[in-house]
Amino acid sequence: MSEAHKTMTAAKMSALTLAAKEAMPQEVSRADLMAQVRRIHYDASIRKGFSADQAIILCMETNLS
């Protein structure tokens, strides 16, 4: 591997790492939202008579397709 290729590869990795770090706040917000949706589905399943174990399984997949 040439020095130029090594330098470009390192630069690309640095850019990807920086982009990932900058996206972390949005990822935290997205994860919080996903957890809230799962909790809503879990609680609804419990209200409809499913056991806690069944509700856990049901809230893992939150779409109807």
C-alpha positions in Angstrom: 0.0 0.0 0.0 1.4 3.4 -1.0 1.9 6.2 1.5 -0.7 8.3 -0.4 -3.2 5.5 0.0 -2.5 5.1 3.7 -2.8 8.8 4.2 -6.2 8.9 2.3 -7.4 5.9 4.3 -6.5 7.5 7.6 -8.2 10.8 6.5 -11.4 8.9 5.6 -11.4 7.1 8.9 -10.9 10.4 10.8 -13.7 12.0 8.9 -16.0 9.0 9.6 -15.1 9.1 13.3 -15.8 12.8 13.5 -19.1 12.5 11.7 -20.2 9.7 14.1 -19.2 11.7 17.1 -21.1 14.7 15.9 -24.2 12.6 15.3 -24.3 11.2 18.8 -26.8 13.8 20.3 -29.3 13.0 17.5 -28.7 9.2 18.2 -29.4 9.7 21.9 -32.7 11.5 21.0 -33.6 8.7 18.5 -32.9 6.0 21.1 -35.0 7.8 23.7 -37.9 8.1 21.3 -37.6 4.4 20.4 -37.6 3.4 24.1 -40.7 5.5 24.7 -42.5 3.8 21.8 -41.6 0.4 23.0 -42.8 1.3 26.5 -46.1 2.5 25.1 -46.5 -0.9 23.2 -45.5 -2.8 26.3 -48.0 -1.0 28.6 -50.8 -1.4 26.0 -50.1 -5.2 25.8 -50.3 -5.5 29.6 -53.6 -3.5 29.6 -55.0 -5.9 27.0 -54.2 -8.9 29.2 -50.9 -10.2 27.9 -48.4 -11.5 30.5 -45.2 -9.5 31.1 -43.2 -12.0 29.1 -45.6 -11.9 26.2 -45.7 -8.1 26.3 -41.9 -8.0 26.1 -41.9 -10.1 23.0 -44.7 -8.1 21.4 -43.1 -4.7 22.1 -39.9 -5.8 20.4 -41.5 -5.4 17.0 -43.7 -2.3 17.0 -45.0 -2.3 13.4 -48.1 -4.0 12.1 -46.7 -5.5 8.9 
